[in-house]
Amino acid sequence: MSKAVEFLSSVNPVQQKPDHQPEVQERIQKRAYELYEARGATPGHALEDWTQAEAELLREPGIHRAA
């Protein structure tokens, strides 16, 4: 199993937070994985990485939660 799959299966925020458009979810997922890799692929911080990535991307102009 790849590190990306392990990371994403440890916490599946996409299923827990269906209030984003699919493109936004993909960008959050990619950023969360970048944060995971930047920490040396240390497990146990998936939710932290996801929420940080989500916060970063939702601050961008034009990115909003789906209604």
C-alpha positions in Angstrom: 0.0 0.0 0.0 1.4 3.4 -0.9 2.0 6.1 1.7 -0.7 8.2 0.1 -3.3 5.4 0.4 -2.2 4.7 4.0 -2.5 8.4 4.9 -5.9 8.8 3.3 -7.3 5.6 4.8 -6.2 6.6 8.3 -8.9 9.3 8.3 -11.3 9.8 5.5 -12.4 13.4 5.8 -13.9 13.4 2.4 -16.6 11.0 3.6 -17.0 12.9 6.9 -17.3 16.4 5.2 -19.4 16.1 2.1 -20.1 19.9 2.1 -17.3 20.7 -0.4 -17.4 20.5 -4.2 -15.5 17.5 -5.5 -12.7 19.7 -7.0 -12.2 21.5 -3.7 -12.1 18.1 -1.9 -9.4 17.0 -4.3 -7.3 20.1 -3.7 -7.7 19.7 0.1 -6.7 16.1 -0.2 -3.6 17.0 -2.2 -2.5 19.8 0.2 -3.1 17.5 3.2 -0.8 14.9 1.7 1.8 17.6 1.0 1.7 18.5 4.7 2.0 14.8 5.6 5.1 14.4 3.4 6.6 17.7 4.7 6.5 16.2 8.2 8.4 13.1 7.0 5.3 11.0 6.4 4.8 10.5 10.1 1.5 8.9 10.7 -1.1 10.0 13.3 -1.7 13.5 12.1 -4.2 13.0 9.2 -7.0 14.9 10.7 -4.7 17.8 11.6 -3.3 17.9 8.1 -6.8 17.8 6.6 -8.1 20.6 8.7 -5.0 22.8 8.0 -5.3 22.1 4.3 -9.0 22.9 4.4 -8.5 26.1 6.2 -5.7 27.2 3.8 -7.8 26.6 0.7 -11.0 28.0 2.1 -9.2 31.3 2.6 -8.6 31.5 -1.1 -10.9 33.9 -3.0 -13.6 32.1 -4.9 -13.5 28.9 -2.8 -16.6 28.4 -0.7 -18.3 25.5 1.0 -21.1 24.0 -1.0 -24.5 24.8 0.2 
